[in-house]
Amino acid sequence: MTAQQNFVIRRTFLIPLGILLALSVLLFAVILIKGEPLAKVVILGVIILPVAGFFAESAVRRFRVSAEEVRVDKLFRQKRLPIEQITAVDTVLVKKRAFLTISTEEDFIILSNAYANFPVLVHTLLQRVPPAAISEETRQMAVSPPSKSTDIISCWLAVILLAFILYIQLMAGR
């Protein structure tokens, strides 16, 4: 059997998310230096926290498939499911978003098509798990796994908007 295969969140999503986080922190520094009202500082600080958490979680997330197990590495935690204990691999499709649920009697892992090389991930996973565990919906989805890019587009639009806000903030009072 082939060696372990690793899958990460798409870099095409992580790059604009990282830029968004950097611009947010830069804007935060600018409003602090300019002595903006406390409400602005607090609101931006509250916005930065989930963006930073989401970026950190996405940047370190890994899905690993080997002959013995499937494993998800997340920020500060890890989940493993032995291949021989997998009882179900199900799919939920919501527009162009695909969710795979890999279950054992006692635990489960949920994956989405936010991973790079999602078609390879699906193919690799389905080759390793017991055939009886694979649902018909999952078999159908595996023929042509959906690709979603609206999250990437939305993130780039947020980068453009924040860059514009930062520009306005820097030019204010000149």
C-alpha positions as CSV (number, residue, x, y, z in Angstrom):
1,M,0.0,0.0,0.0
2,T,1.2,3.5,-0.7
3,A,2.7,5.7,2.0
4,Q,0.8,8.3,4.0
5,Q,-0.7,11.1,1.9
6,N,-1.1,14.6,3.4
7,F,-3.6,17.2,2.4
8,V,-3.7,20.9,3.5
9,I,-6.2,23.7,3.2
10,R,-5.9,25.4,-0.3
11,R,-3.1,28.0,-0.4
12,T,-5.3,30.0,-2.7
13,F,-7.5,30.6,0.3
14,L,-4.8,31.0,2.9
15,I,-2.9,33.7,1.1
16,P,-5.8,36.2,0.9
17,L,-6.8,35.3,4.5
18,G,-3.3,36.0,5.7
19,I,-3.2,39.3,3.8
20,L,-6.6,40.2,5.4
21,L,-5.2,39.4,8.8
22,A,-2.0,41.5,8.2
23,L,-4.1,44.5,6.9
24,S,-6.4,44.2,9.9
25,V,-3.4,44.3,12.3
26,L,-1.9,47.2,10.3
27,L,-5.2,49.1,10.5
28,F,-5.4,48.4,14.2
29,A,-1.9,49.9,14.7
30,V,-2.8,52.9,12.6
31,I,-5.9,53.7,14.6
32,L,-4.0,53.2,17.9
33,I,-1.2,55.6,16.7
34,K,-3.8,58.2,15.5
35,G,-5.6,58.1,18.8
36,E,-8.9,57.1,17.3
37,P,-12.0,56.6,19.6
38,L,-11.9,53.6,21.9
39,A,-15.0,52.1,20.2
40,K,-13.1,51.9,16.9
41,V,-10.2,50.2,18.6
42,V,-12.5,47.7,20.4
43,I,-14.5,46.8,17.3
44,L,-11.5,46.2,15.2
45,G,-9.9,44.2,18.0
46,V,-13.0,42.0,18.2
47,I,-12.9,41.5,14.4
48,I,-9.2,40.6,14.4
49,L,-9.5,37.8,17.0
50,P,-11.7,35.4,14.9
51,V,-9.8,36.2,11.7
52,A,-6.5,35.4,13.5
53,G,-8.0,32.2,15.0
54,F,-9.5,31.1,11.6
55,F,-6.2,31.8,9.9
56,A,-4.1,29.9,12.5
57,E,-6.5,26.9,12.4
58,S,-6.6,26.8,8.6
59,A,-2.8,27.2,8.3
60,V,-2.0,24.2,10.5
61,R,-4.9,21.9,9.5
62,R,-3.7,18.7,7.9
63,F,-5.6,15.6,6.8
64,R,-3.5,12.4,6.6
65,V,-4.5,9.1,5.0
66,S,-2.3,6.0,5.5
67,A,-3.0,2.3,5.2
68,E,-3.6,2.1,9.0
69,E,-5.6,5.3,9.8
70,V,-7.0,8.7,8.8
71,R,-6.0,11.6,10.9
72,V,-6.8,15.3,11.2
73,D,-4.3,17.6,12.8
74,K,-5.7,20.8,14.0
75,L,-4.5,23.7,16.1
76,F,-3.7,22.2,19.6
77,R,-5.5,18.9,18.8
78,Q,-5.5,15.8,16.7
79,K,-8.1,13.1,15.8
80,R,-7.3,9.6,14.5
81,L,-9.6,6.9,13.1
82,P,-8.2,3.5,12.4
83,I,-9.1,2.4,8.9
84,E,-10.5,-1.0,10.0
85,Q,-12.9,0.7,12.4
86,I,-14.5,3.1,9.8
87,T,-18.2,2.2,9.5
88,A,-19.4,5.0,7.2
89,V,-18.2,7.6,4.7
90,D,-21.1,9.9,3.9
91,T,-21.4,13.1,1.8
92,V,-23.5,16.2,2.2
93,L,-23.5,18.6,-0.7
94,V,-24.6,22.2,-0.2
95,K,-24.4,24.1,-3.5
96,K,-20.7,23.7,-4.4
97,R,-19.6,22.9,-0.9
98,A,-19.0,19.2,-0.1
99,F,-18.7,17.7,3.4
100,L,-17.4,14.2,4.0
101,T,-18.2,12.5,7.2
102,I,-15.9,9.7,8.2
103,S,-17.4,7.7,11.1
104,T,-16.5,4.9,13.4
105,E,-18.8,3.5,16.2
106,E,-17.4,6.1,18.6
107,D,-16.0,9.0,16.7
108,F,-16.1,10.9,13.4
109,I,-14.2,13.4,11.3
110,I,-15.8,16.0,9.0
111,L,-13.9,17.3,6.0
112,S,-14.8,19.9,3.4
113,N,-13.7,20.6,-0.1
114,A,-11.6,23.5,1.3
115,Y,-8.6,21.1,1.1
116,A,-6.2,21.4,-1.8
117,N,-6.4,18.4,-4.2
118,F,-9.8,17.5,-2.9
119,P,-10.5,15.0,-5.8
120,V,-7.2,13.2,-4.9
121,L,-8.2,13.3,-1.2
122,V,-11.5,11.7,-2.0
123,H,-10.0,9.1,-4.3
124,T,-7.3,8.2,-1.8
125,L,-9.7,7.9,1.1
126,L,-12.2,5.7,-0.8
127,Q,-9.4,3.4,-1.9
128,R,-8.4,2.8,1.8
129,V,-11.7,2.5,3.7
130,P,-13.8,-0.6,3.7
131,P,-16.0,-0.5,0.5
132,A,-19.1,-1.3,2.6
133,A,-18.6,1.9,4.5
134,I,-18.9,4.1,1.5
135,S,-22.4,5.6,0.9
136,E,-23.9,5.8,-2.6
137,E,-23.9,9.6,-2.4
138,T,-20.2,9.5,-1.7
139,R,-19.6,7.2,-4.7
140,Q,-21.5,9.6,-6.9
141,M,-19.7,12.7,-5.6
142,A,-16.4,11.0,-6.0
143,V,-17.0,10.8,-9.8
144,S,-16.8,14.6,-10.0
145,P,-15.9,16.2,-6.7
146,P,-17.2,19.8,-6.5
147,S,-14.8,22.8,-6.5
148,K,-15.7,25.9,-4.6
149,S,-14.1,29.3,-5.2
150,T,-16.6,31.7,-3.8
151,D,-14.8,31.7,-0.4
152,I,-11.5,32.7,-2.2
153,I,-13.3,35.5,-4.1
154,S,-15.0,36.7,-1.0
155,C,-11.7,36.8,0.9
156,W,-10.0,38.8,-1.9
157,L,-12.9,41.2,-1.9
158,A,-12.5,41.7,1.8
159,V,-8.8,42.4,1.3
160,I,-9.6,45.0,-1.3
161,L,-12.2,46.6,1.0
162,L,-9.8,46.6,4.0
163,A,-7.0,48.0,1.9
164,F,-9.3,50.9,0.8
165,I,-10.3,51.5,4.5
166,L,-6.7,51.5,5.5
167,Y,-5.9,54.0,2.7
168,I,-8.7,56.3,3.8
169,Q,-7.6,56.0,7.4
170,L,-4.0,56.9,6.4
171,M,-5.1,59.8,4.3
172,A,-7.5,61.2,6.9
173,G,-6.2,64.4,8.5
174,R,-3.4,65.1,6.1
